[in-house]
């Protein structure tokens, strides 16, 4: 690495609704933390970001509020987003780092020009000298090792926190696809609603996330699972513990899972026949945190008759892809997204 390489770093960011990952050139993915900021309500001063802020979430007193600055993969709170990115990148900073030279950011494929502009402005405000944007399904495909520039159809389904990105990629572009604003957060919220409706039990996001990770499944398991869940009874207002089983949670999350699968089918319906033949031959590739839901691959296979491959380390696929783009901008220049200047 050159002397300037030590002073000015090249950074890639997977700016996610649930988690933000940071990739540093020559180091790889160095940070993966929740996309959340905690600040004082009276002064607006940021008191924690990322994992530290998540520990405070749903446990704060009235003087502190926690903010999730991204919703459905796009910026909902501009100022908090800048604080989040700045703070997370600062966590990766070495003693002699002065600034950011090049920055690549993964964004949902379906966002508007105004939303793209907001992401670019945030990156420039925190010091990015050259800022590039890449669609998340393209970054995920690159991250799992697919050759996106070949004249061959590759289907990628990236189930993140705020959006599910579905795309058939060929010749460095998205031939057909959909950015569905139904993803991991909707699955979590379905679990929360189920507990309120079925058991009069209020549970928090963190508890619902744990239920999702431990026992949620998309189809019947060979050995069904169960776990104890704690919350507050809405009738008595007292703490309560209840056992819940995987079949119950499967039913609770059936609607968002069906919406994701129906979106995959819609994408296949508008794909050109030659590319469809490639997808039939190769199958589709699952990335993102949603890919870890038990038996989701089997459920998609049953519904589409396609082979389904869960990518290695699906949580970091987009971050690794943006990192590869950062390290070879010339090779991947066709996948970079233009943004209009106003």
N, C-alpha and C positions, 0 to 999 in steps of 0.2 A: 504494500500500500504506500502511495506517495505521501509526502509531508502534508500536502493540501487535503489528502484523504482523511488524515487524522483531525484536521481542523474543521473541515466541512463534510458532513455525512450525506449519503444518499439513503433515503427512507421510503419504504412502501407501507401503506396502511390499509388494512381491511376494516373499514368503518362500519361496524355492525350495530344493529338495534340492541342486541343483547350483550355482545362482547366486541371489543376493539383489539385487533392484533397489530403489532408493529414488527416490521422486517427491516433489518439494517444490512446494507451491502457488505458482503464478505463475512457476515455473522449469522445470517438466517433469521428465523422468527425468534425474537428475543423477549417478547412480552405479549401476554394474552390476559386482558383484564376486563371486568364488566364495564359496559358503557353507562356509567352513572357518576353523578357529581353531587356532593353534599356542600351546602353553603348556609351561612348565617342568614336568617330571615330578615333581620333588621339592617344589616350592613351590606349584604350581598357577597361578603367575603367567602371565598372557597375554602372549606376546611378539610376536605378529603376528596379524592377521586379514585375511580377504579375499585379495586378490591376493598380498600379501606372504607370507601363510601358505601359499598354493598353491605358491609357489616353493620352500618348504621340504618340501612333501609328498613322501614316499617318498625324501627325501634327508637326513633328520635323523639325528643321533647319538642314543644312548640317553637323553640328558638332556632331549631335547625330543620331545614327541609332537604330532601333528596330529590334530584331531578334526573330523569332519563331523557337526555337531549335529542335522541333519535327515535323516530316513530316510523314503522313500516319502511325502514331502510333509508329514510331521508331526514334532513335536519328539521326538528320541531322547535328547538331553542338554539338560536344562532350563537349567542354569547356563551352558553354552557358548552356547546360543541367545541368552540375554540379553546375553552379552558380544559376540556377533556383531552383533546389532541395534544395541546401544549404540555399538560401535566404528565401524560403518559410518555411522550417523547423525552421529556426532561428526566424521567425515571431511567431511561436508557443512556443518558448522557455521560460521557467520560469527562475527566477533569479538564482536558484541553479542547473539548468540542466547542466550536464557536457558532455553528449554524447548519442549516440544511441547504444542500446544493440542488439535488433533484428529488422530487417527491412523486410517487405514483399512488393513486387512491382507487380502490375498488368501489363501484357504486352500482345500485340496481339498474337493470337494463331499461326499465320502463319509466324512469324519472324524467321530468320536464327540463327544458332549457334553463328555466329559472332555478330549479333545484340543483342542476349541475353547476350553475354559476355560484350558488351559495356555498357548495362544497369547495370549488376552486378558490373563492374569496377567503374562506376560512383557512385554507392551506397557505395562501399568500400572506395572510395576516400574522400567522405564527412563524413566518420566515422562510417558507419554501420559495426558492428563486425560480426554479422551473417546475411547474406542476402539470402532471399528466393524469388523465382519468381513463379507467378501463372498466368495461361491464363485468359485473361479478360472475356471471356464468362463463364468460370467456376466461377470466382469471382462474376460476375453479378448474376448467378444462386444462389450462396450461399447468396449473399446480399439480394435477394428478398425472401429468406426463403425456397427455394427448397431443398429437401434432395438429394444431388448429389451422395451419396454413395449407395442408394437403387437400386435394379435391375429393374429399371423402366425408360423408356425414357422420358426425359424432354427437350423440345426445347426452346432455348433461342436465341433471336436476339437483339444484343447490338449495336445500331447505335451511334457511337461516332463522334468525329470531323474528324479524319483521316481514320478510318477503321470501317467497319460493320462486327461484329463478329457473325457468325451464327454457332450454334452447337446443336447437339442432345447428351445429357449427360446421362450416365448410369454407375453405379458401380464406381463412382469416376474418370471417364475418358470421353474423347470426342469420341463417337462412329462414328460420321460423322460430318463434318463441313467445313466451308470455312471462310477465313479471306479476305474480299473484301476491296480493297483500294478505295472504293467509299463510301462517308459518308457525314456528315454535311458540311464539307468544300467545297465539290463538289457542293452541293445544293446551298450554298452561292455564289460560283463562277458562277454558272449557272444564278443566278439572276443578277450579275454584267454584264455578257456577254449580257444578254437580254436587259438591259438598253442601252448598247453601240450600239447594233445592231438595235434595234427597235426605239430608241428615240435619238440616238447620244448624250446620256447623260452618263457622267462618274460619278459613285458613288463609295464610299469607302466601305471597308469590314464591318465597323460598321453599316453603313446605310443598306447594304444588309442583315446583321444579323437581324436588326430590322424589315425589310420587311418580312424575313423568319418567325420570331417569331409572328408577328402580323397578317399577312394575308395569308401566304403560306398554301396550303392544298393539300392533295393527291387525293381527289375526290370532286365532286360537293357538295358545302355547302347548307344547308337549307336556309341560308341567306348569300348571297355573301358579301364580305367585300371590303373596299377601303381605301387608305391612300395617303397623299401627301408626295412626295419624293423630296429631294433637291440634286442637283449635279451640275456638270459643263458641259455646252453645248460644244461638241467637235468641232462644226462648228464656233460658235461665240466666244468661250472661256469665255463666261460670265456665272455667276451663274444662275441656272434655277430651277423652281419648277414644278413638274408634278404629276398629280393624276394617281395612278395605282390600278388595281382591282385584287381581288383574282383569277378570272378565267385566267387572263393574266399570273400571277405568277405560277399558277398551270401548265400551258402549258410550261412555261420556265423551271420548275424543273422536268418535266415528265421523261426525260432521266435517271438521277440518281435514281429516285424513281423506275423506271422499272428495272434498273440494280440490285437494292437491292432485289426486289421481284423475279426476275429471279434467283438470287443466292439462295434465300430461296427454290425455286422449285428444283434447282439442288441438294441441300442438302437433300431434301425429297426423290428425285429419288434414291439416293445411300444409304438411310437408310434401315436397315434390317426390314423385314415385321413385326416382333413382336414389335420392337421399334416404327415403323410407327403406329401400332395400339394404342400404348400408347399415341403418339402425337395426334392422332385423338380424343382420349378420353379426353385428358387434354388440348389440344390446345397449342399455342405457347405464349411465354412471351416476351414482348418488354421492353427493357431497353435502357439507354443512352439518350442524348439530342434529337436525332432524333425521339424518341418515342413521343415527344410533338408536332410534326407536325400534324396539324388538319386532322382528318379522315384518317390518315395512317393505323390505325387498321382496319377500314372498308374496305379500298382498299386491304389490304393483305387478309382479309377474303373473299372478292369477288374473288380474284385470286386463293386462295388455298383451300377455303371451310373449313378452320380451325377456331376454336374459337381463338380470339386474346385478350390477357390480357395485359394491360399497367400496369407495376409494379408501386407500390407506390414510389414516389420520384425517378423517373428513372435516374435523373442526378447523384445521389449518390450511385446507386446500386453496381457498381464495387468497390468503396471506402469502402462501408459497408462490402462487401464480403471479400476484402483483410483484413479488420479489424477483421472479424470473424476468418479467417485463422490464423492471428497473435495471437489471444487470445486462440486458441486451435490447435497448430501445430501438436500435436499427432493425434487428430481426423482427421485432413485434410492432413496428410502426403502424401496420395496417389495422391493428386491434385497438389503437388509441382512439378515444372519443373526442371529437371536436366540440368546443363550446363557443357560442357566439359572444362577441364582445359588445357591450352596450355603451 
